[in-house]
Amino acid sequence: MSHAGRSRAPGRSGSQAVEELVSHRYFQLYVTPVQVFNRATDPFLPAVRPHTFGVFENLDTRGLRNHVLIITRHQMKPGDIDRLNALHAAAWQGRHRMEGDGSR
């Protein structure tokens, strides 16, 4: 994960990278856009794909709704799209519940 010019160090787990991101002094909840793996490797290579989704799910479980930019040249699978859309749907449902409109 890159943020503020820093890239993911070898051997750092996705959880550690997310923790560094959210505790960075310039990170703002709901405001700071997040770039994922754009400098390190393609996030949808078969060996990297599980880690990519692990990071997205980590961000999601923390309730973060910042915009995420991810660039890939690798072919995405229908299951990838479904997983990404499920996170998006969960984000919208959570936002509506937080705003108190009763949507689920």
MMTF fields as JSON, N, C-alpha, C and O atoms, coordinates in Angstrom:
{
  "mmtfVersion": "1.0.0",
  "mmtfProducer": "UNKNOWN",
  "numBonds": 415,
  "numAtoms": 416,
  "numGroups": 104,
  "numChains": 1,
  "numModels": 1,
  "chainsPerModel": [1],
  "groupsPerChain": [104],
  "chainIdList": ["A"],
  "bondAtomList": [4, 2, 8, 6, 12, 10, 16, 14, 20, 18, 24, 22, 28, 26, 32, 30, 36, 34, 40, 38, 44, 42, 48, 46, 52, 50, 56, 54, 60, 58, 64, 62, 68, 66, 72, 70, 76, 74, 80, 78, 84, 82, 88, 86, 92, 90, 96, 94, 100, 98, 104, 102, 108, 106, 112, 110, 116, 114, 120, 118, 124, 122, 128, 126, 132, 130, 136, 134, 140, 138, 144, 142, 148, 146, 152, 150, 156, 154, 160, 158, 164, 162, 168, 166, 172, 170, 176, 174, 180, 178, 184, 182, 188, 186, 192, 190, 196, 194, 200, 198, 204, 202, 208, 206, 212, 210, 216, 214, 220, 218, 224, 222, 228, 226, 232, 230, 236, 234, 240, 238, 244, 242, 248, 246, 252, 250, 256, 254, 260, 258, 264, 262, 268, 266, 272, 270, 276, 274, 280, 278, 284, 282, 288, 286, 292, 290, 296, 294, 300, 298, 304, 302, 308, 306, 312, 310, 316, 314, 320, 318, 324, 322, 328, 326, 332, 330, 336, 334, 340, 338, 344, 342, 348, 346, 352, 350, 356, 354, 360, 358, 364, 362, 368, 366, 372, 370, 376, 374, 380, 378, 384, 382, 388, 386, 392, 390, 396, 394, 400, 398, 404, 402, 408, 406, 412, 410],
  "bondOrderList": [1, 1, 1, 1, 1, 1, 1, 1, 1, 1, 1, 1, 1, 1, 1, 1, 1, 1, 1, 1, 1, 1, 1, 1, 1, 1, 1, 1, 1, 1, 1, 1, 1, 1, 1, 1, 1, 1, 1, 1, 1, 1, 1, 1, 1, 1, 1, 1, 1, 1, 1, 1, 1, 1, 1, 1, 1, 1, 1, 1, 1, 1, 1, 1, 1, 1, 1, 1, 1, 1, 1, 1, 1, 1, 1, 1, 1, 1, 1, 1, 1, 1, 1, 1, 1, 1, 1, 1, 1, 1, 1, 1, 1, 1, 1, 1, 1, 1, 1, 1, 1, 1, 1],
  "groupList": [{"groupName": "MET", "atomNameList": ["N", "CA", "C", "O"], "elementList": ["N", "C", "C", "O"], "formalChargeList": [0, 0, 0, 0], "bondAtomList": [1, 0, 2, 1, 3, 2], "bondOrderList": [1, 1, 2], "singleLetterCode": "M", "chemCompType": "L-PEPTIDE LINKING"}, {"groupName": "SER", "atomNameList": ["N", "CA", "C", "O"], "elementList": ["N", "C", "C", "O"], "formalChargeList": [0, 0, 0, 0], "bondAtomList": [1, 0, 2, 1, 3, 2], "bondOrderList": [1, 1, 2], "singleLetterCode": "S", "chemCompType": "L-PEPTIDE LINKING"}, {"groupName": "HIS", "atomNameList": ["N", "CA", "C", "O"], "elementList": ["N", "C", "C", "O"], "formalChargeList": [0, 0, 0, 0], "bondAtomList": [1, 0, 2, 1, 3, 2], "bondOrderList": [1, 1, 2], "singleLetterCode": "H", "chemCompType": "L-PEPTIDE LINKING"}, {"groupName": "ALA", "atomNameList": ["N", "CA", "C", "O"], "elementList": ["N", "C", "C", "O"], "formalChargeList": [0, 0, 0, 0], "bondAtomList": [1, 0, 2, 1, 3, 2], "bondOrderList": [1, 1, 2], "singleLetterCode": "A", "chemCompType": "L-PEPTIDE LINKING"}, {"groupName": "GLY", "atomNameList": ["N", "CA", "C", "O"], "elementList": ["N", "C", "C", "O"], "formalChargeList": [0, 0, 0, 0], "bondAtomList": [1, 0, 2, 1, 3, 2], "bondOrderList": [1, 1, 2], "singleLetterCode": "G", "chemCompType": "PEPTIDE LINKING"}, {"groupName": "ARG", "atomNameList": ["N", "CA", "C", "O"], "elementList": ["N", "C", "C", "O"], "formalChargeList": [0, 0, 0, 0], "bondAtomList": [1, 0, 2, 1, 3, 2], "bondOrderList": [1, 1, 2], "singleLetterCode": "R", "chemCompType": "L-PEPTIDE LINKING"}, {"groupName": "PRO", "atomNameList": ["N", "CA", "C", "O"], "elementList": ["N", "C", "C", "O"], "formalChargeList": [0, 0, 0, 0], "bondAtomList": [1, 0, 2, 1, 3, 2], "bondOrderList": [1, 1, 2], "singleLetterCode": "P", "chemCompType": "L-PEPTIDE LINKING"}, {"groupName": "GLN", "atomNameList": ["N", "CA", "C", "O"], "elementList": ["N", "C", "C", "O"], "formalChargeList": [0, 0, 0, 0], "bondAtomList": [1, 0, 2, 1, 3, 2], "bondOrderList": [1, 1, 2], "singleLetterCode": "Q", "chemCompType": "L-PEPTIDE LINKING"}, {"groupName": "VAL", "atomNameList": ["N", "CA", "C", "O"], "elementList": ["N", "C", "C", "O"], "formalChargeList": [0, 0, 0, 0], "bondAtomList": [1, 0, 2, 1, 3, 2], "bondOrderList": [1, 1, 2], "singleLetterCode": "V", "chemCompType": "L-PEPTIDE LINKING"}, {"groupName": "GLU", "atomNameList": ["N", "CA", "C", "O"], "elementList": ["N", "C", "C", "O"], "formalChargeList": [0, 0, 0, 0], "bondAtomList": [1, 0, 2, 1, 3, 2], "bondOrderList": [1, 1, 2], "singleLetterCode": "E", "chemCompType": "L-PEPTIDE LINKING"}, {"groupName": "LEU", "atomNameList": ["N", "CA", "C", "O"], "elementList": ["N", "C", "C", "O"], "formalChargeList": [0, 0, 0, 0], "bondAtomList": [1, 0, 2, 1, 3, 2], "bondOrderList": [1, 1, 2], "singleLetterCode": "L", "chemCompType": "L-PEPTIDE LINKING"}, {"groupName": "TYR", "atomNameList": ["N", "CA", "C", "O"], "elementList": ["N", "C", "C", "O"], "formalChargeList": [0, 0, 0, 0], "bondAtomList": [1, 0, 2, 1, 3, 2], "bondOrderList": [1, 1, 2], "singleLetterCode": "Y", "chemCompType": "L-PEPTIDE LINKING"}, {"groupName": "PHE", "atomNameList": ["N", "CA", "C", "O"], "elementList": ["N", "C", "C", "O"], "formalChargeList": [0, 0, 0, 0], "bondAtomList": [1, 0, 2, 1, 3, 2], "bondOrderList": [1, 1, 2], "singleLetterCode": "F", "chemCompType": "L-PEPTIDE LINKING"}, {"groupName": "THR", "atomNameList": ["N", "CA", "C", "O"], "elementList": ["N", "C", "C", "O"], "formalChargeList": [0, 0, 0, 0], "bondAtomList": [1, 0, 2, 1, 3, 2], "bondOrderList": [1, 1, 2], "singleLetterCode": "T", "chemCompType": "L-PEPTIDE LINKING"}, {"groupName": "ASN", "atomNameList": ["N", "CA", "C", "O"], "elementList": ["N", "C", "C", "O"], "formalChargeList": [0, 0, 0, 0], "bondAtomList": [1, 0, 2, 1, 3, 2], "bondOrderList": [1, 1, 2], "singleLetterCode": "N", "chemCompType": "L-PEPTIDE LINKING"}, {"groupName": "ASP", "atomNameList": ["N", "CA", "C", "O"], "elementList": ["N", "C", "C", "O"], "formalChargeList": [0, 0, 0, 0], "bondAtomList": [1, 0, 2, 1, 3, 2], "bondOrderList": [1, 1, 2], "singleLetterCode": "D", "chemCompType": "L-PEPTIDE LINKING"}, {"groupName": "ILE", "atomNameList": ["N", "CA", "C", "O"], "elementList": ["N", "C", "C", "O"], "formalChargeList": [0, 0, 0, 0], "bondAtomList": [1, 0, 2, 1, 3, 2], "bondOrderList": [1, 1, 2], "singleLetterCode": "I", "chemCompType": "L-PEPTIDE LINKING"}, {"groupName": "LYS", "atomNameList": ["N", "CA", "C", "O"], "elementList": ["N", "C", "C", "O"], "formalChargeList": [0, 0, 0, 0], "bondAtomList": [1, 0, 2, 1, 3, 2], "bondOrderList": [1, 1, 2], "singleLetterCode": "K", "chemCompType": "L-PEPTIDE LINKING"}, {"groupName": "TRP", "atomNameList": ["N", "CA", "C", "O"], "elementList": ["N", "C", "C", "O"], "formalChargeList": [0, 0, 0, 0], "bondAtomList": [1, 0, 2, 1, 3, 2], "bondOrderList": [1, 1, 2], "singleLetterCode": "W", "chemCompType": "L-PEPTIDE LINKING"}],
  "groupTypeList": [0, 1, 2, 3, 4, 5, 1, 5, 3, 6, 4, 5, 1, 4, 1, 7, 3, 8, 9, 9, 10, 8, 1, 2, 5, 11, 12, 7, 10, 11, 8, 13, 6, 8, 7, 8, 12, 14, 5, 3, 13, 15, 6, 12, 10, 6, 3, 8, 5, 6, 2, 13, 12, 4, 8, 12, 9, 14, 10, 15, 13, 5, 4, 10, 5, 14, 2, 8, 10, 16, 16, 13, 5, 2, 7, 0, 17, 6, 4, 15, 16, 15, 5, 10, 14, 3, 10, 2, 3, 3, 3, 18, 7, 4, 5, 2, 5, 0, 9, 4, 15, 4, 1, 5],
  "groupIdList": [1, 2, 3, 4, 5, 6, 7, 8, 9, 10, 11, 12, 13, 14, 15, 16, 17, 18, 19, 20, 21, 22, 23, 24, 25, 26, 27, 28, 29, 30, 31, 32, 33, 34, 35, 36, 37, 38, 39, 40, 41, 42, 43, 44, 45, 46, 47, 48, 49, 50, 51, 52, 53, 54, 55, 56, 57, 58, 59, 60, 61, 62, 63, 64, 65, 66, 67, 68, 69, 70, 71, 72, 73, 74, 75, 76, 77, 78, 79, 80, 81, 82, 83, 84, 85, 86, 87, 88, 89, 90, 91, 92, 93, 94, 95, 96, 97, 98, 99, 100, 101, 102, 103, 104],
  "secStructList": [7, 5, 5, 6, 6, 5, 7, 7, 7, 6, 6, 7, 7, 2, 2, 2, 2, 2, 2, 2, 2, 2, 2, 1, 6, 6, 7, 7, 6, 6, 6, 1, 7, 3, 3, 7, 1, 6, 6, 6, 1, 7, 6, 6, 1, 6, 6, 6, 2, 2, 2, 2, 2, 2, 2, 2, 2, 2, 2, 2, 2, 6, 6, 7, 7, 7, 7, 3, 3, 7, 7, 7, 7, 1, 7, 7, 7, 2, 2, 2, 2, 2, 2, 2, 2, 2, 2, 2, 2, 2, 2, 2, 2, 2, 2, 2, 2, 2, 2, 6, 7, 7, 7, 7],
  "xCoordList": [0.851, 0.0, 0.894, 1.854, 0.609, 1.365, 0.52, -0.698, 1.193, 0.497, 1.548, 2.599, 1.265, 2.159, 3.59, 4.549, 3.717, 5.033, 5.747, 6.899, 5.096, 5.728, 5.141, 3.936, 5.963, 5.457, 5.58, 6.327, 4.85, 4.82, 6.2, 6.773, 6.726, 8.033, 7.91, 6.889, 8.936, 8.897, 8.68, 9.27, 7.842, 7.609, 6.557, 6.181, 6.076, 5.047, 3.698, 3.391, 2.914, 1.605, 0.624, 0.855, -0.471, -1.513, -2.074, -2.365, -2.229, -2.741, -1.806, -2.251, -0.502, 0.47, 0.438, 0.517, 0.324, 0.278, -0.965, -0.889, -2.115, -3.354, -3.227, -3.657, -2.65, -2.474, -1.583, -1.874, -0.505, 0.357, -0.405, -0.259, -1.222, -2.004, -2.939, -2.908, -3.771, -4.802, -4.235, -4.899, -3.016, -2.415, -1.485, -0.904, -1.341, -0.483, -1.077, -2.294, -0.243, -0.738, -1.524, -2.336, -1.313, -2.052, -3.289, -4.025, -3.524, -4.696, -5.948, -5.976, -6.985, -8.253, -9.369, -9.573, -10.071, -11.19, -12.196, -12.577, -12.624, -13.6, -13.083, -13.811, -11.848, -11.354, -10.169, -10.195, -9.138, -7.899, -8.112, -8.504, -7.859, -7.941, -6.79, -5.699, -7.039, -6.067, -5.679, -6.547, -4.371, -3.85, -3.353, -2.624, -3.736, -3.333, -2.394, -2.776, -1.179, -0.176, 0.225, 0.791, -0.028, 0.235, 1.708, 2.034, 2.597, 4.026, 4.666, 5.66, 4.131, 4.795, 4.58, 5.549, 3.349, 3.024, 1.581, 0.84, 1.181, -0.21, -1.07, -0.804, -2.08, -2.873, -3.752, -4.286, -3.909, -4.75, -3.983, -4.579, -2.651, -1.895, -2.373, -2.714, -2.407, -2.946, -2.321, -3.031, -1.03, -0.379, -0.647, -0.494, -1.043, -1.242, -2.716, -3.039, -3.601, -5.051, -5.573, -6.312, -5.223, -5.748, -5.301, -6.073, -4.079, -3.577, -4.337, -4.676, -4.601, -5.344, -6.71, -7.102, -7.428, -8.75, -8.649, -9.542, -7.578, -7.377, -7.268, -7.812, -6.559, -6.427, -7.779, -8.159, -8.507, -9.828, -10.753, -11.465, -10.746, -11.619, -11.193, -12.039, -9.897, -9.406, -9.918, -10.415, -9.797, -10.31, -11.815, -12.315, -12.523, -13.97, -14.374, -15.307, -13.673, -14.033, -13.743, -14.323, -12.862, -12.581, -13.614, -13.596, -14.513, -15.544, -15.068, -15.74, -13.905, -13.37, -14.12, -14.38, -14.46, -15.203, -14.485, -15.115, -13.165, -12.372, -12.392, -12.544, -12.238, -12.124, -10.845, -9.812, -10.921, -9.766, -9.491, -10.395, -8.236, -7.8, -6.951, -5.966, -7.337, -6.552, -6.411, -7.394, -5.189, -4.901, -4.377, -3.482, -4.93, -4.475, -4.392, -5.173, -3.456, -3.376, -3.752, -3.878, -3.926, -4.269, -5.767, -6.548, -6.16, -7.584, -8.285, -7.874, -9.342, -10.15, -11.165, -11.657, -11.468, -12.43, -13.792, -13.867, -14.867, -16.2, -16.282, -16.952, -15.617, -15.617, -14.959, -15.349, -13.948, -13.3, -14.295, -14.39, -15.03, -16.026, -17.087, -17.48, -17.543, -18.554, -18.038, -18.76, -16.781, -16.225, -16.095, -16.392, -15.651, -15.533, -16.902, -17.069, -17.88, -19.226, -19.834, -20.593, -19.521, -20.041, -19.498, -20.225, -18.228, -17.673, -18.354, -18.682, -18.567, -19.242, -20.659, -21.104, -21.36, -22.737, -22.75, -23.61, -21.797, -21.732, -21.438, -21.965, -20.603, -20.281, -21.522, -21.776, -22.293, -23.505, -24.524, -25.165, -24.677, -25.627, -25.203, -26.035, -23.91, -23.409, -23.604, -23.974, -23.364, -23.528, -24.985, -25.276, -25.899, -27.323, -27.743, -28.527, -27.235, -27.584, -27.031, -27.693, -25.804, -25.203, -25.999, -26.109, -26.554, -27.324, -28.743, -29.475, -29.13, -30.412, -31.624, -32.725, -31.436, -32.595, -33.316, -34.341, -32.783, -33.447, -33.202, -33.704, -32.459, -32.171, -31.292, -30.466, -31.468, -30.599, -30.208, -29.482],
  "yCoordList": [-1.164, 0.0, 1.224, 1.285, 2.174, 3.421, 4.529, 4.573, 5.416, 6.577, 7.637, 7.354, 8.834, 9.968, 9.661, 10.002, 8.997, 8.739, 7.542, 7.283, 6.805, 5.634, 4.394, 4.339, 3.395, 2.149, 1.038, 1.146, -0.006, -1.143, -1.785, -2.124, -1.952, -2.573, -4.086, -4.649, -4.757, -6.215, -6.837, -6.398, -7.847, -8.559, -7.945, -8.563, -6.781, -6.14, -6.759, -6.93, -7.085, -7.663, -6.581, -5.39, -7.015, -6.074, -5.344, -4.151, -6.045, -5.411, -4.329, -3.267, -4.598, -3.595, -2.387, -1.247, -2.634, -1.532, -0.676, 0.552, -1.321, -0.579, 0.213, 1.365, -0.381, 0.322, 1.557, 2.618, 1.413, 2.574, 3.661, 4.847, 3.242, 4.209, 4.994, 6.225, 4.3, 4.985, 5.762, 6.653, 5.436, 6.193, 7.295, 8.026, 7.421, 8.467, 9.84, 10.019, 10.782, 12.09, 12.829, 13.693, 12.521, 13.212, 12.453, 12.951, 11.267, 10.492, 11.072, 11.309, 11.294, 11.799, 10.82, 10.484, 10.382, 9.469, 10.062, 11.225, 9.28, 9.651, 10.673, 11.016, 11.17, 12.236, 11.785, 11.917, 11.256, 10.922, 9.771, 8.678, 10.004, 8.883, 7.908, 8.311, 6.644, 5.595, 4.922, 4.531, 4.787, 4.036, 2.711, 2.667, 1.624, 0.307, -0.345, -0.6, -0.61, -1.393, -0.86, -1.62, 0.364, 0.84, 0.834, 0.755, 0.913, 0.911, -0.454, -0.759, -1.267, -2.512, -3.626, -4.213, -3.92, -5.022, -4.888, -4.062, -5.697, -5.673, -6.345, -7.49, -5.669, -6.192, -7.395, -8.041, -7.704, -8.837, -9.995, -10.874, -9.998, -11.194, -12.322, -12.075, -13.549, -14.648, -14.767, -15.04, -14.571, -14.706, -13.511, -13.619, -12.379, -11.148, -10.922, -10.267, -11.457, -11.234, -11.464, -10.617, -12.577, -12.764, -11.652, -11.225, -11.19, -10.103, -8.809, -8.063, -8.549, -7.351, -7.335, -6.331, -8.438, -8.49, -8.453, -7.926, -9.002, -8.916, -7.469, -7.096, -6.656, -5.236, -4.534, -3.773, -4.786, -4.166, -4.552, -3.706, -5.825, -6.287, -5.687, -5.394, -5.503, -4.857, -3.422, -2.989, -2.689, -1.318, -1.297, -0.437, -2.255, -2.312, -2.615, -2.008, -3.553, -3.886, -2.736, -2.67, -1.838, -0.646, 0.447, 1.482, 0.22, 1.205, 2.347, 3.374, 2.178, 3.256, 3.313, 2.283, 4.5, 4.703, 5.691, 6.373, 5.761, 6.627, 6.063, 4.857, 6.949, 6.486, 5.677, 6.021, 4.597, 3.736, 3.696, 3.462, 3.926, 3.832, 2.587, 2.412, 1.723, 0.533, 0.386, 0.456, 0.183, 0.059, -1.342, -1.812, -2.009, -3.339, -3.483, -2.887, -4.265, -4.654, -6.115, -6.626, -6.772, -8.189, -8.341, -7.477, -9.428, -9.669, -9.94, -10.796, -9.193, -9.423, -10.511, -10.633, -11.29, -12.385, -11.908, -10.967, -12.547, -12.166, -12.211, -11.374, -13.164, -13.236, -12.022, -11.599, -11.462, -10.246, -9.095, -8.36, -8.953, -7.883, -8.048, -7.08, -9.289, -9.557, -9.174, -8.566, -9.535, -9.209, -7.7, -7.176, -7.007, -5.552, -4.904, -3.993, -5.372, -4.819, -5.107, -4.288, -6.24, -6.559, -5.566, -5.15, -5.186, -4.181, -2.845, -2.151, -2.483, -1.224, -1.223, -0.236, -2.334, -2.42, -2.319, -1.654, -2.978, -2.911, -1.486, -1.027, -0.793, 0.599, 1.464, 2.267, 1.317, 2.131, 1.788, 2.678, 0.494, 0.113, 0.68, 1.183, 0.602, 1.15, 2.647, 3.172, 3.343, 4.795, 5.163, 6.096, 4.432, 4.733, 4.475, 5.239, 3.422, 3.135, 4.243, 4.671, 4.712, 5.768, 7.063, 7.831, 7.304, 8.525, 8.402, 9.39, 7.176, 6.989, 6.984, 7.326, 6.592, 6.594, 5.24, 5.085, 4.259, 2.972, 2.013, 0.89, 2.39, 1.493, 0.352, 0.503, -0.784, -1.95, -2.602, -3.596],
  "zCoordList": [0.0, 0.0, 0.0, 0.769, -0.822, -0.823, -0.233, -0.406, 0.463, 0.993, 1.258, 1.833, 0.844, 1.079, 0.648, 1.34, -0.532, -1.073, -0.477, -0.826, 0.414, 1.012, 0.39, 0.143, 0.131, -0.427, 0.602, 1.574, 0.373, 1.269, 1.331, 0.296, 2.512, 2.688, 2.577, 2.971, 2.045, 1.946, 3.321, 4.308, 3.38, 4.612, 5.512, 6.508, 5.212, 6.033, 5.665, 4.485, 6.655, 6.387, 5.952, 6.164, 5.341, 4.955, 6.159, 6.08, 7.276, 8.489, 8.991, 9.427, 8.93, 9.359, 8.432, 8.89, 7.133, 6.168, 6.385, 6.341, 6.619, 6.871, 8.163, 8.229, 9.176, 10.454, 10.28, 10.831, 9.516, 9.245, 8.511, 8.805, 7.551, 6.776, 7.679, 7.681, 8.445, 9.22, 10.404, 10.933, 10.823, 11.927, 11.425, 12.227, 10.114, 9.55, 9.877, 9.819, 10.211, 10.644, 9.569, 9.901, 8.305, 7.246, 6.77, 5.918, 7.303, 6.899, 7.559, 8.767, 6.739, 7.271, 6.912, 5.745, 7.924, 7.737, 6.758, 6.889, 5.787, 4.753, 3.736, 2.804, 3.886, 3.012, 2.162, 0.938, 2.801, 2.099, 1.119, 1.528, -0.174, -1.117, -0.871, -0.467, -1.116, -0.847, -2.165, -2.945, -2.411, -3.548, -3.029, -2.038, -3.684, -3.218, -4.221, -5.363, -3.795, -4.511, -5.878, -6.663, -6.2, -7.555, -7.923, -9.108, -6.968, -7.269, -7.085, -7.746, -6.219, -5.846, -6.869, -7.349, -7.202, -8.098, -8.53, -7.998, -9.491, -9.921, -8.856, -8.492, -8.357, -7.239, -7.584, -6.683, -8.873, -9.232, -9.856, -10.478, -9.692, -10.044, -9.143, -7.986, -9.642, -8.821, -7.427, -6.459, -7.314, -6.001, -5.088, -3.871, -5.659, -4.888, -4.561, -3.57, -5.381, -5.255, -3.833, -3.332, -3.153, -1.784, -0.83, 0.029, -0.974, -0.132, -0.421, 0.498, -1.699, -2.097, -1.421, -0.825, -1.514, -0.882, 0.636, 1.3, 1.193, 2.63, 3.092, 4.131, 2.307, 2.643, 2.528, 3.417, 1.435, 1.275, 2.419, 2.959, 2.787, 3.865, 5.202, 6.047, 5.397, 6.615, 6.688, 7.727, 5.587, 5.55, 5.823, 6.548, 5.232, 5.39, 6.837, 7.362, 7.479, 8.865, 9.821, 10.905, 9.432, 10.243, 10.0, 10.667, 9.049, 8.763, 7.885, 7.782, 7.245, 6.409, 5.088, 4.465, 4.675, 3.433, 2.517, 1.709, 2.651, 1.78, 0.363, 0.165, -0.619, -1.998, -2.143, -1.567, -2.92, -3.157, -4.647, -5.449, -5.014, -6.397, -6.532, -5.814, -7.454, -7.714, -9.222, -9.96, -9.665, -11.09, -11.341, -10.638, -12.337, -12.693, -14.202, -14.944, -14.63, -16.042, -16.189, -17.302, -15.074, -15.078, -15.291, -14.894, -15.912, -16.145, -14.819, -14.035, -14.597, -13.404, -13.7, -14.822, -12.694, -12.824, -12.33, -11.539, -12.787, -12.29, -10.758, -10.152, -10.141, -8.681, -8.033, -6.945, -8.721, -8.212, -8.185, -7.203, -9.272, -9.377, -8.287, -7.637, -8.097, -7.069, -5.681, -4.892, -5.387, -4.065, -3.871, -2.796, -4.917, -4.819, -4.655, -3.844, -5.424, -5.306, -3.947, -3.429, -3.363, -2.03, -1.004, -0.102, -1.135, -0.224, -0.437, 0.525, -1.684, -2.001, -1.436, -0.85, -1.618, -1.112, 0.41, 0.986, 1.054, 2.515, 2.964, 3.978, 2.212, 2.557, 2.472, 3.37, 1.417, 1.275, 2.345, 2.905, 2.633, 3.672, 5.017, 5.772, 5.32, 6.577, 6.649, 7.699, 5.552, 5.527, 5.772, 6.521, 5.14, 5.328, 6.77, 7.333, 7.36, 8.771, 9.662, 10.608, 9.357, 10.191, 10.057, 11.013, 8.866, 8.651, 9.199, 9.271, 9.586, 10.238, 9.315, 9.745, 8.023, 7.143, 7.144, 6.48, 7.887, 8.001, 6.856, 6.905, 5.828, 4.706, 5.147, 6.047, 4.519, 4.789, 3.528, 3.546]
}
